[in-house]
C-alpha cells in the first residue's frame, strides 16, 4: 500500500491512499476513517474522506504531528484486521426528462440510444458514493457498468435547481441546493438531499450505495407531498458483500 501522510497547514494532515479514483482506493480511505471513528484518537477534531485521501484535522496542543503520524501508521499497519463496511443501498426516486431533466434527450442522442434505453442504462445499476463535497450533502457517485461516453457540458450553467440529478461518464451526482453546475441534468428527485431540520441532515453518506428508481411526474408530486408531511419512508436495505 503506497500511502503518503502530508502536512496540511499547522493543524491537519492528508493521508493519501493512492493517486487514482477507484473503489479499491476509496474503500481503504473508508476503512481508516471508520477505524478512527470507532476508536477515536484524542486531539482529532474532524475527518473529511475524499476520493483517495482522508483529511484529518487535529488540535496541536492535544496531540503533536509526530504522535498523530505514528498513530495513523499503526492503524494502517492493522488495516487487514479492520471489519469491512456494510453494503447499504438506498433507493432514490427520480423523475426523468421534461422540466426536471432538460438534458435527457441530448444525452440519449450522444449515446445513440432512445431516451428509454438511456434511462435503463442510468437506473439499471447501483452507484457507490465516493464522497460528499462542493455543497453540504452533495454526493459524488459512480456506477461500474455501462458508462456513458459524454463528459461535462461545454458551457456550465450559472444556476441549476436543487434536487437535480446530473451525469457525465459513469458519474451521477445529487445536487442539494440551487448552485452552478457544468454537468448534464437528466432528472430530479422529490427527496430533500440536505435538510438541516433533521438530526442527520444528509440523504446519502459516503460509503453508501444508491439505486435510482424511475417515477412518473404524478408519482413525483405524491412523494414530494409525503416528504412535506413527514410520512415518506426511504427504502434502505443491506446487501451481502460479494
PyMOL commands that set and color helices and strands:
alter all, ss='L'
color gray80, all
select helices_A, chain A and resi 23-38+65-77+79-81+104-111+115-123+217-229
alter helices_A, ss='H'
color red, helices_A
select strands_A, chain A and resi 4-7+12-16+44-49+53-58+87-96+127-132+139-142+157-160+164-168+171-174+179-181+184-188+209-214+236-239
alter strands_A, ss='S'
color yellow, strands_A
deselect
rebuild
show_as cartoon
